[in-house]
Amino acid sequence: MNQFKIVFLKELKDAIRDKRAIMAVLSYALLVPVFLGFVGWLVTLDQPVDSVKTRVAIANMESAPGLVAFVEKNGISVKNAENIDLNNIKIPDESEALLIVPDDYQDNLNKAKVSKLALYIDSTTRERAERGSEVEGILMQYGQYIGINRLTARGVPTALMSPFVINKADVSESKFYEKLLVSGLAMMLIMAPIVGGMSVSLDTLAGERERQSLQTLLTQPVSANALIFGKWAVVSLFSFITVTMMSVTLMIMYITLVADKLPFSLGIGVSGLLIAFFQLGIFSMFVASLLMTVSIHAKSFKEGQTYMQLLNMAPVLLAYIKIYADSSLPDAARFAPFIADIESLSTILVDGRIQPVYFITSIGVAVLGTIVCILFTSKRLSSEKLLDEV
Amino acid sequence: MIVIKDIAKSFGDVKAVRGVSFKAEDGKITTLLGANGSGKTTTFRSVTGLMKPDAGTVHIDTIDVRERTLEAQARLGVFPDQFGLYTRLTTREHIAYYAELHGLKGSALSDAINEVSKLLNLEDIIDRKTEGFSQGQRMKVALARAIVHKPQNIILDEPTRGLDVMNIRLLRDILLELKAQGHCILLSSHVMAEVDALSDHIVIMSDGLICADGTSASLVAESGQENLEEAFVHLTEQARRNAA
């Protein structure tokens, strides 16, 4: 235990003074959340925003109080349009559509005659076109409503006019964006321990070989286990600090900048946060052991960086499969490392609860992977061949 | 004292060391002399516990290196051919790290650091990071960490390589002082003048075998040559001819 502590403290001191390691932690933990926030903001630009109502200006609105009430009841904001030049129609500022009610509207309504309403919309942008269509749809509904009332007054059953009712639910873009953003967020969190621990792990083993200090170290009365665990603990710490700092930055970003603009909300809560940190903590230990296994096979920092780039591709590819091919993934694939982590983490982020199957898989794979990687690294460190490969 | 008995080590078909035996005694400087590929490194690694010989034994102060590696290593101070310093640590932190691995702590640790710092004139660089150190400064740090725990047995692999005259003289004085204190010193070197001046016992290796050993004077006499360098060349070539 004492030797573990000596190795841990030395490695920690060395790592804290390593500019590359500190820059890797800070850049990923601080810049990536800012980037994600920017992407989230870009996504919201193209989304209908619930909090802002569609606005319609109505000319001669006093002639159609029932129509105005119906439109307002359906969530459209109405304002009076004055001084409309019929020869040069323009939609008033702060409105997405203009409706002109004819002077004889009320008279025609009473006599069951058809009135000609003029609706002007602006389809310059997708959003304005959608809002114009929304107003048109509500006007059609009102017309149908009047018609049904008239037939009902004449003893005709309502069902004759409305043979079916449509319950519409939006499962398209916002749901896709939700999945994309949440899974992307989970992927970024999964990548954080890898990026944060990479430089330290390379320096602690490949760097030790490169500067030829490993051979001297191995002639000291210290066990391979004390060396491995001391170094692994520091890499784990850097990995976990990176993901913790990133989580805190993300939370600040979410609360202060994008929460009201996203098409979904994170219901993680305090208990969910603790569970997420527990999962990410275990995952950080696994990542640290994996990074060390890669690092001990490199003779130099540079060679190690090449291996690390290849290693980085694995979680990214798996995460992209999870994000873009989620619906066609076979069930067994969801238990693969990294995919199970993203599944579990996404649920914790959105619902604040664990999905037991994926949570247990994530923890189990991490613990087992850590044991295997540490055994492998320890065996490699004790190998005589390691010395000749320097 | 270091006792090497009949050690052999092969790497595939290559027999790096074949039945090497010699003794490095306390209070003496024993030098391993040999060309590149003669088996010196394999012998050194067997002594320091980095490598397990296929046959034979190595004892450090009666402790079997194979059986009780960590105990044997605790009685060694190793000065490698490549100094391998951590550039972000200071000289003091280097020495402290290795001293702590040897079990020193508290006031014993700080006393040991101060003592070795004084012995090697490290005061001006003791709290400087080792990045940018000259070869001489790097040598001093490596030597300091090798002897800070006062090991009975000190192993030096080509210690004067890359050093200037002043640092070679400093190192030589320190080795002679350690020898006078009764330490067992085992070193390897290619510099004949240095070997001649320092060594009490010279072991010449060639092709994994010991082809001669003795004092500088006895080797010169045995070979019938004028000096140690000529004696070394003569004896190693003779061994090769005999082997062929």
Interface residues (C-beta under 8 A of the other chain):
Chain A: Q3 I6 K10 K13 D14 R17 D18 R211 Q212 S213 L214 Q215 T216 L218 T219 Q220 P221 V222 S223 E384 L387 D388
Chain B: F11 R45 T48 G49 L50 M51 K52 L70 E71 Q73 A74 L76 V78 P80 Q82 F83 G84 L85 Y86 T87 R88 L89 E93 Y97 Y98 E100 L101 H102 G103 A142
